[in-house]
Amino acid sequence: MGKGYSQPAHMFYAPAALATDTAHCPTLIAADSATIARQLLRCVAAWRDKGYLEASIDSLVFTTPTRILARAHLGPRYRVMAFSNDSISPRHATIAVDAATALSKRIAESLSPNDRIAVSLSIHDSTVVAAVTRDSIARSLLIAIRQDGPLKLHDRALRALLQYRLGVSTIAPSDLGRLETILASLPYARAIHAPVLEFIPGGAILHLFLAARKANTLQAGVGFQPRPSGKGVDFYGSADIDLRSLFKQGERLRASWRSARRNEHDISVRAAWNRVYGSAWGVALETTFTRQDSTASRFAWGASVRFALTPFQQIEAGYLHEQLTELRRIAGSQSIVAQRAQSYKYSLGFELERMNYSLDWPQGCEAHVKATIADRRSSDGGRRVLLSVSAEGELVAAIGGFGLQFQGNARYENRNINHAHDLQLGTLEIARIGGAKSIRGYLESAIATSHYAMATLGLNWAINAWAMPRLFTDVGLFFDSPRLRGALSVGAGIVAQASAGTLTLDIARGFALMDASPRGDWILHMTASVRF
């Protein structure tokens, strides 16, 4: 995912927020750059093309040209909140969202068209997490694509899928590596893709999908978008091929190519192999190659071992060797110098899950703790040893007719000279369970590495799961302590929806007060798809 993710971009998600929530609040606030907006809209279009018309973007706020705060609903239960600091380039976040989008599509292909499911994205420490919830059973499916290690399949994903589809009530740890094989072998996994025409702010994208049997898929897209300067138009294209079904169980190969504006190119090739032995041991190997914008390349290979102590407790140990090459122009001259660095990463993680799933609201707790030691050496003789410790937890409970959920995470990193911390104080949601009306309140707060703090209070109300109009409010307060500058963002509106065949139209009103300068925009989001 590139060197930039030593300072991660963050997306926080709140799983299983509300069973009756349509999560239909499309408003874009102060979107003065479409780089991240285009990626979020691609995720929304992918789900709308499968028939989940409630997927939409909530808000997108640029507090500086490179610092964003974004909200999106990608289904009936999930709300996505994201922000990045100045050390993260939009292109690095683009690669992460592209990976999660591809995973979301594969999960959607494996389900029936009548299934209502939702997905949220979480980007943290070079890990992309797609969380999926089925509307009928109110549970989460978590799958993580790790750029710094092998593919990790959360046991909750396989257990929920098999229990609902195949009637299996208990899943042994030896089945954890079989999820992708099962998805590819089921009859309903052979989906027929349709061309999708997606409208983005100031431009459009045409996605073409050519699907062969099972997992073999070829996707291509072309699009255009006005440049931020207002002078000229940038054209770009993308291509993605997935040939997993040509390999045996556990082996897979994935290659993707992307050509962005101004003749910038990204190339990514990834191969992985995993095998489960007995009922508790699992081994995984992976190698990746990434080339970004002709200025940086990354080659990495790694291995990990996973051991299940009990069905609810697991330990994972991994090793990753990474080589980074960057081309930089010497100041004051036309000379370009190549800087190379190698990293050796050792990680050890522990997972605990105690969830009691029900048709109305899951109850229980979940915890993940991981420690990583990285020894990075550069070509100029420099050396840094980094220690990173991350922890996250979730507590879900049901009291009366209301569901409560609290989720928090924290990360600490020692860089020899300075210390970095990333603390999410928590996400608290209170939801009304069942009934013809739905109401949801949430409170979120976070402190980033750059001491960037934020707190958000929101309320959503709908007549029922599908009726319109829908009233929503969203108030956020953000502080940047190094400059003691705050920003207030307020969004409110009534969502109007018009539907004719496969054409949907969403209109909403929002405004943001940033640096005491109020501004607002009407946002028109239209998605059209042609099916055959």
N, C-alpha and C positions, 0 to 999 in steps of 0.2 A: 504493500500500500504506500510505500515511499517513506522517505526520511521524515517528512513532516509529522508523522503520527507519533513521534516521541513526545509531542504535545498534542494529545488526542482531541478530536472533535467529539462532541457528546450528543447523544440522543437518549433522552430518558423516556421510558414508556410505563404505562400503568396497565398491567394485564387484567383481563376479565373485569373491566370497570363497571359495566352495567348491561344486564341481559336485554333490557327493553330499549336501550338507547340507540337512536338511529345515527348518531354522530354525524349529522349533516349540517355543518356550519361553514360553508365556503366563503371566506373573505380573505383577500390578500392585503396586507397593510404595508405601505411604504416599500414596495418592491422595486428598488432602483437598480437591481441587477437580476438577471434571469438565470444565472448559472445554476444555483441551487434550486430555484423555482422550477426550472425545466426538469430536473431530476425527480423532484417530488411529484410533479404532474405526470411523469412517466409511470411512477408507481400507481398513482390514482387511476390512470388510463388502463393499466394492466388489470386492475380489479373491476373497473366498470365494464371492460370488455367481456368479463366473465359473468356480468349481470348484477354486480353489487353496486347499484346506483348511489348508495349512500356514501361511497368513498369520495372524499373531497379534501382540499387544503383549507385549514382553519385560518392561519395568519402567517405572514412572513415579514419580519422586521429586520432591517439592516441598521444597526445602531452606528456602525462605521462602514466604510466601503468593504471591509473584510470581516466584520463581526456581525453575525446574524443571530436572530432568534426566530424559530419557525414552529408552527403548530400544524398538525394535519390529522384528519380522521381517515383511516383506510378501511373502515368497516363498522359494523353496528356496535362494537364495544371498545375499539381502540382509539386512543388519542396519542399523538406523537408530539413531543416537544424537543427542540434541538437548538443548540447555540454553539458557536465556535469562537475561539479567540483569534487574535491577529496572526498567530504563528501557523495557522492552518490555511492552506490555499484552497480555494473552491474546487480545484481540480482533484486534490486528494480526496475530498469529500465525495466528489463525483464518482470516483472509482469504487468507493465503498458502497454507495447507494446502488450503483449498477449491479454489483454482486448480489445485494439483497433483493433487488428487483427480479433478477433471474431466478433466485430461489423461490420467491413468492409465486412466480408464474408456474414453476414446477409443482408446487403444492396445490395450486388451484387446478392444474390439469388433472390431478389424481382424484378429484372429488366430483360428485354429481352436480349437474347444473342447478339442481334445486337446493343445494346446500348453501346456507348463508354462513360465510366465514369472514374473519377479519385478520389483518396483519399489522404489526407495528415493527419499526426498525430501531435498533439500538447500536450506536457506534461508540466503542470505548476500548482504548488500548489496542488498536489494530484488530478489533473483533467486531464483526457485523452479526447482530442477532436479529432474526426474524421471529416474532412471536405471533402465533396463529391461534385463533379461537373459533370453535364451531358454535354456531348459534344454538343448536339443538341440545348440546350437552354442557355448555358453559364451562369449558376448561381450556387451558393454554397448551399450545404445542410450541416448544422452544427448540430452535435449531440454530447453531452458531457456525458461521464460516470464519475460521481464523486465518488471517494472513501470516501470522507468525508461528503456525503450528498446524497439525493435522486437523481434519474435519472432526468436529465434535457433535455427536448426536445425543441430545438430552433424552433420558429414558422416558420422560413424560410424553414426548412426541410419539414414540413407538407404542407406548402403552395405550394412549388415548385412541390412536388410529386403529390398532388391532381390536381393541375392545368394542369400538363402535362398528367397524366394518366386518370383522370376522368373529365377533362374539367371544373373544379371548379375555378372560378376567385377570389373569396374572401373566406377567412377562418376565422371563428369566434374563439375567444380565447378558447371557450369551446371544440374545436376540438384538442387542443394541445396535449392532453394525448392519442389520438387515433392512433398515427402513427404506433406503433408496432402491434396493432390489425389489422389495415388496411394491413400492410405488410404480416401478417400471413394469412389473409383471401383471398387475391387476388389469382387467379388461377396460375399465373406465379411464385408465391412464393414457389411452391412445386418443388424445384430443385432436380435433381439427382446428387449426388456428385460422383467424380471420384477419384481413388487413385492417389496421386501425389508423385513422386520421386524427391526430391530436393537435389541438390549438394551444400554444403557449403565449405568454405576453410578448406581443410584437412579431410572432412567427408561427410556424406549424411544423409538425413532424409526421411523416408517413411511415408506419411500421409494417413490414411485410414478413409473414411467418410461413415457412415451408417445413411442414412436419412430416417426418417419415414414421415408421412404426416404432412403438415403445419410446425410448428416450432420445432417439436421434432427432435433433432439431437444428434448423438453420434459420437465423433471424437476421434481417437486414433493414436498415432505416436510412432515410434521407430527410433533411430539413433545412430551414433557413431561419435567420434571426437578425434583426438590425443590430449593428454594433452599438456599444454603450455611448460612444462619442456622437452617435447620430449620423455619422458619415459612412455610407455603404452598408452592405448586407453580407453576413457571413453564412456560408453554406457548409454543412457538415454531414457526415454519414457514419454508420456503424454497422458492424457485422459480428455475429456470434454463432459459433458452432459447438454442439455438444454431441459427442459420439460415445457416451458411456455404455450403451447397450452392446457395443462391439467387443467389449472386454468381459472377462469373467467376473463373478461376484467379488466385490471388494475393490476392483481396479477401475479407474476412470481417468479420462483425459479431457481437458477442457482448454480451448484456445479462443481468444477474443482479440479483436482489433477495433480501434476507434480512431477516426480522423476528425478532429475538432476544427474550429475556425483558425484562420491564419496558418493553414498547413501544419498544424501541430498534430502529432501522432502518438497514440498510446498502443502498446502491444503487450499482451499478457498471455503466457502459456503456463498451464498448471496440470500436474499429474499427481495422483494420490493412490495409495493402496492401503487397505486395512483388512485385518483378519482377527476373528475372535476364536479363542481356544478354550474349550471346556465351558464352565459356567461363570467364570469370574475374570479371566484374563483377556485383554485385547491389545493388539499392536497396530500401529499406524505409521506409514511413511509418506512423505510428501516432498515435492520439489516444485519451485515456481521460478519464472523469469518474467520480469516486468521492465519495460522501457517507456519512459515518460517524456514526451515533448522533445525528444532528441537531446535532452540535457541531463538525464539521469537514468540509470539502469539498476536493477536489483536482481540478484540471483540468490536463492536460498534453498536449503534442503534441511529436513528435520525428521525426527522420529519421536514417538511418545508411547508410553505403556500405561494402560488403564487397568485398575484392579478394583473389583467391587467387594467391599467388606461385608455388606448386607445389601438387600435390594434398595435401601434408602441411603447408604453411605458408600462413597466411592473416592478413590485416590488416583490421581493422574500425575505422572512425571514425564517431562519432555526435554528434548535438546534441539536447538535450532542454530544452524550456521548460516550467516547472512553476509553477503558482500554487496556494498553500495559503491557506485561510481557516479560522480557528478562532474559536469563540465561547467567551469566558471570562467568568465571573462576578467582578465586582469584590469584593474581600474586604471584609466588613462591610456590604455593601449588596445590594440585589436587582437592581442594574443589570448588564446583559450587554454586553460590548464585543466587537467583531469585530476580530481581528488578521489582517492579510494580509501575505503574503510571496511574493516571486517568486524563482525560481532559474533560472539559466542554466548548463547542464552541458555540458561538452565532454569527450569520451572518445576514447581511442585504445587499441586492444588488439592483441595478437599471439598467435597460436596455433601450436603445433608438435605434431605427432603422428607417432610412429613405432611402430606396433603390428603385430606379426606374430600373427594370429589362428590358433588351432588348435582342434580339437575337444575337447582336454583342458584346455588352459590357455593364455591369451594371453601373449605376451611382448613387451616393448618399453617405451617411455617416452612421456610426454605432458606438455606444459607450456602454461600460459596466463598471460599477463601483461597487465594493464590499468591505465591511468592515467586519472583523472578530475579535472577542475578545475570546481568549482561556485562560481558567484558568486551569493550569496543576498542580496536586499535586502528589508527589511521596510517596512511603512507608516509606522513611526515614524522613518525615516531611517537605521536601522541597516544595516550591511553587513558580510558575512563572506565571505571567500574560502577555500574548502576545497580542499585537495589530497589525493587518495586514490590510493594505489598498492596493488594486490593482485596476488598471484602464487600459483599452485598447480601442483603437479606430481604425477605418478604413475609408479611404476616397478614393473613386473610381471615375474617370472621364474619358471622351473620348474627345480628341481634334483632329480634322481632322481624319486621318487614323491611329492614335496611341491611345493606351489605357494607362492610368497612374493610378497607385495605390500606396497608402502610408498606411502603417500599423505600429503602435507603441504601446508599452505597458510598464507599470512601476509598481513596487511593493515596498512598504515600510513596514518594520516590526520593532517594538520596543520590545526589549527583556530585559527590565529593566536595563541592564548594558550597552550593546552595541546596535548599530543600524545596520540594514541590509537593503540594497537596491538592487534592481534588475531592471535595466533600459535598455530597448531596444530603442535605439535612433530612430530606424525606419527601415523599409524595403521599398525601392522605386523601382518600376519596371516600365519600359517603353516597351511596346509591340506593334508590328505592327499588325493591325487587318485585317484579310482577305488576299486574294491573294494566289498565288501558292507558294510563298516563305514565310518563317517565320524567324523573328529575334527578339531576346529578350535580353535586358540588365537589370542588377539589381545591386543594391548597398545595402549592409546590414551592420549594426553595432550594437554592443551590449556591455553592461557592466554588469558583473555578481556580485553576492554578494562578492566574493573574489577579486573584482577589476580586474577580468579577462576581458580584452577588446579585441575586434576583429572587423575587417572590411574586407569585401569581395566584389570584383568587378568581374562580370562575363559577358560573351557574348555567346549566342547560335545562331547557324544559321543552317537551314535545307532547302533542295530544295523544299520539300512540306511535307504535313502532314505524308506521309508514306514512301517516298523514302529514300534510303540510297546511299552513306554514309552521315554522319552528322558530322559537325565540331563543336567543342566546346572548350572554354577556361574558366578557373576558377582560379583566383588569390586571395589568402587570406593572411592577415597579422594579427598576434595574439600577444598580449602582456600580460604578467603576472606581474603586478606592484610590488607585494611584493618581487619578485626576479629580477625584471627588465630584464626578459628574453623574447626574442621574437622568433617567429617561422614563417617562410614563407612557404606557401604551394602553389604549382602550379600544375595544371592539364590541359592537352591538349591532343587531340587525334582525330582520325577518327574512328567512330564506324562501325564495320562490322557485318552484321547479316546474318546468314544462317538458313533457315527454311525448315524442311522436316516433314510434318504432324504436329504432336504436339511437335516436338523437335526444340528448338531455341538455338542458340549459339551466345554469345556476347563476343567480345575481344576488349580491350582498353588498352591504355598505359598512366600511370600517374607517377608522382614523387613528393616527398615532401622534402623540405630543412628544417630540424629541428635541431636547435642548431648548425648551420653551418655544418651539416653532411648530404649531399645529399644521398638519397637512392631511388630506384625505383623498381617496381615489375610489371611483366605482370600478369594480373588477368584474369582467365578464369571462366566465370559464365555460367553454363549450367543447364537448367531446362527441365525435361522430364515429360510428363503426359500421362496416359493411360485412355481413356474414354470408357464407356460402356453404 
